[in-house]
Amino acid sequence: MSNQKPSEYKASNIQVLEGLEAVRKRPSMYIGDTGQRGLHHLINEVVDNSIDEALAGYCDYVTVIIKNDGALRVEDNGRGIPIDIHEKEGIPAVELVLTKLHAGGKFDKDTYKVSGGLHGVGVSCVNALSTRFDVEIHRDGKIHIMAFERGHTIEPLKEIGSTDRTGTIVTFLPDNTIFSQTTEFKFDIIANRMRELAFLNPEITIEVVDEREEDLKEVFHYDGGVKDFVRYLDENREPLMNEPIHIYTDDNSDLPMAIAIQYNRSYSENVHSYVNNINTHEGGTHVSGFRRALTRSLKNYGEKNNIIKGKLTISGEDFREGLTAVISIKVAEPQFEGQTKTKLGNSEVQSQVEIAIYEKLNEFLEQNPKVAKGILDKVVLSAEAREAARKARQLVQRKGALTSGGLPGKLADCSINEPEHCEIYLVEGDSAGGSAKSGRNRSFQAILPLRGKILNVEKARINKILENNEIRTIITALGVGVGHEEDADVSKLRYHKIIIMTDADVDGSHIRTLLLTFFYRYMPQLIENGYVYIATPPLYKITQGNNIEYAWDDDTRDAILKRMKKNTTRKIDLSRYKGLGEMNPDQLWETTMDPETRTLQQVTIESATAADRLFSVLMGDAVEPRREFIERNAKYAKLDI
């Protein structure tokens, strides 16, 4: 550390970033990050403007196109961004919207009654982070165009022709100096979000086209709205009812809402909530109102009809076992907690949602006694299983926050007690576990060998899950309980990197998927907080004399072999690793465990609904959807979550 004192601190040291300079200086403050997630967030900012036009009743078709050159185009048939001169700023309204933060019609309730972007940074942020940004406006019988570069106007607004349509076309090319990891748009990520928006807005059709691949196009339109959404999510589960329960209030009500509820024979709860089309994955007052109404209505019906009896204690989670629900509400002045807009804070919403659901659910239960009994019988079984699970949970409670007391015997723990610096490898098999234990850095790396495949939690109740030895061992080692109870407190986690390390074969992939299913269903907070990773051991070892190189895929292998073949005097030896156990400790450390040289894949959830459906396809009872998924994705040989 230098002993030189900082220079004098004066007014001249204060930097003022004008306009969009702040966005380019600190992009992660505005779009979350500059990786794949932030890149695709740019699309949301543009499409949200089209959706707001739809909510206002002026747009019913949106097209999203990935261009051959890597640019992204969004077209809509809304009113078109205004082009007249803004009285206060003295520039065309479209230029104001595209070059100034927090400028737009969303703040004027005469323009948009509700909007998803009140706390967002808007399309101007997209402009700032693009090397090229073009806008074409069809409005008042004329076509106008304008062009920008990194937020600066390079082609002023000009008229280029006449038109008989209305709408806006935005085309942008992300700046690779900002998005240094990747500027490649992923069709599946875009399609998942557009499908979601089409479910939530049944009046709109959204088309997604990828010009980079021939015939790759999907069109999303769902007249049934959230009812179709629930059917889609439960497509691979066996429902307990013929039709989802649908609760709807029109757009002229104090709180427009569209809610669909369906029970199935699975054991997980899947509630997806939205406010003004924003996925509030942390819930909020609308979800609280929903849960209160559901619990109260089912409890009253069960007790009145003698289905719930005796001293059995039933929790809110029991009433939600096997529940799939979508809650979509429109709030004129939403109060979101934090810039991320993932939790609704409006207190008045809770009672409004609770009253609407309670009345509708009571009506449904009285009119459908057979279905009602099926749901309540499932609730009772869940409560009985949860009591058994409570006893099983006592067996896996860890004795101290960071002590070794009560930890599983086969865990080779690390020596330091600071979770933020500790990592644990969940290793397939005793052989690989032995190599990992010998090759690790004992200071901060713990090793937990797993014997065989853990239970498929998609097909089991919590009591059976906690009876599984391998799962109990994992829970004990991590120090965090399962589910949504107090003992699931993520602050008790003993390691801030949980690394799944399995063989690069079919069995290894299956074990990895089983572990990810367990974490997603019963410890989702670990994934949400970025604590779960996948190790990537090499597939090949290539030796030429004293030179040893490793390849993680076939392309890298071929490139190394091509380079080595230039030296014709030395023999090349190519080995394909069948499993982690074939590596000696030094090799495993060098390729897969050394923080300086290893490659870890962090497990993230881009879309909760897509992840929910994917796990039900891969790990559920229905065979046909799983076969179709494997056939469709076999060429990728990789699971992206």
Secondary structure as GFF3:
##gff-version 3
##sequence-region A 1 641
A	DSSP	three_ten_helix	11	13	.	.	.	ID=ss1
A	DSSP	alpha_helix	21	25	.	.	.	ID=ss2
A	DSSP	alpha_helix	28	31	.	.	.	ID=ss3
A	DSSP	alpha_helix	36	55	.	.	.	ID=ss4
A	DSSP	beta_strand	61	66	.	.	.	ID=ss5
A	DSSP	beta_strand	72	76	.	.	.	ID=ss6
A	DSSP	alpha_helix	93	99	.	.	.	ID=ss7
A	DSSP	three_ten_helix	105	107	.	.	.	ID=ss8
A	DSSP	alpha_helix	123	128	.	.	.	ID=ss9
A	DSSP	beta_strand	130	139	.	.	.	ID=ss10
A	DSSP	beta_strand	142	149	.	.	.	ID=ss11
A	DSSP	beta_strand	152	162	.	.	.	ID=ss12
A	DSSP	beta_strand	167	174	.	.	.	ID=ss13
A	DSSP	alpha_helix	187	200	.	.	.	ID=ss14
A	DSSP	beta_strand	205	210	.	.	.	ID=ss15
A	DSSP	beta_strand	216	220	.	.	.	ID=ss16
A	DSSP	alpha_helix	226	233	.	.	.	ID=ss17
A	DSSP	beta_strand	245	249	.	.	.	ID=ss18
A	DSSP	beta_strand	257	263	.	.	.	ID=ss19
A	DSSP	beta_strand	270	275	.	.	.	ID=ss20
A	DSSP	beta_strand	278	279	.	.	.	ID=ss21
A	DSSP	alpha_helix	285	304	.	.	.	ID=ss22
A	DSSP	alpha_helix	316	319	.	.	.	ID=ss23
A	DSSP	beta_strand	323	329	.	.	.	ID=ss24
A	DSSP	alpha_helix	347	367	.	.	.	ID=ss25
A	DSSP	alpha_helix	369	396	.	.	.	ID=ss26
A	DSSP	three_ten_helix	419	421	.	.	.	ID=ss27
A	DSSP	beta_strand	423	428	.	.	.	ID=ss28
A	DSSP	alpha_helix	430	439	.	.	.	ID=ss29
A	DSSP	beta_strand	445	450	.	.	.	ID=ss30
A	DSSP	three_ten_helix	457	459	.	.	.	ID=ss31
A	DSSP	alpha_helix	462	467	.	.	.	ID=ss32
A	DSSP	alpha_helix	469	478	.	.	.	ID=ss33
A	DSSP	three_ten_helix	486	488	.	.	.	ID=ss34
A	DSSP	three_ten_helix	490	492	.	.	.	ID=ss35
A	DSSP	beta_strand	497	501	.	.	.	ID=ss36
A	DSSP	alpha_helix	506	522	.	.	.	ID=ss37
A	DSSP	alpha_helix	524	528	.	.	.	ID=ss38
A	DSSP	beta_strand	532	535	.	.	.	ID=ss39
A	DSSP	beta_strand	540	544	.	.	.	ID=ss40
A	DSSP	beta_strand	547	551	.	.	.	ID=ss41
A	DSSP	alpha_helix	554	564	.	.	.	ID=ss42
A	DSSP	beta_strand	572	576	.	.	.	ID=ss43
A	DSSP	three_ten_helix	580	582	.	.	.	ID=ss44
A	DSSP	alpha_helix	585	588	.	.	.	ID=ss45
A	DSSP	pi_helix	589	593	.	.	.	ID=ss46
A	DSSP	beta_strand	600	602	.	.	.	ID=ss47
A	DSSP	alpha_helix	608	619	.	.	.	ID=ss48
A	DSSP	alpha_helix	623	633	.	.	.	ID=ss49
###
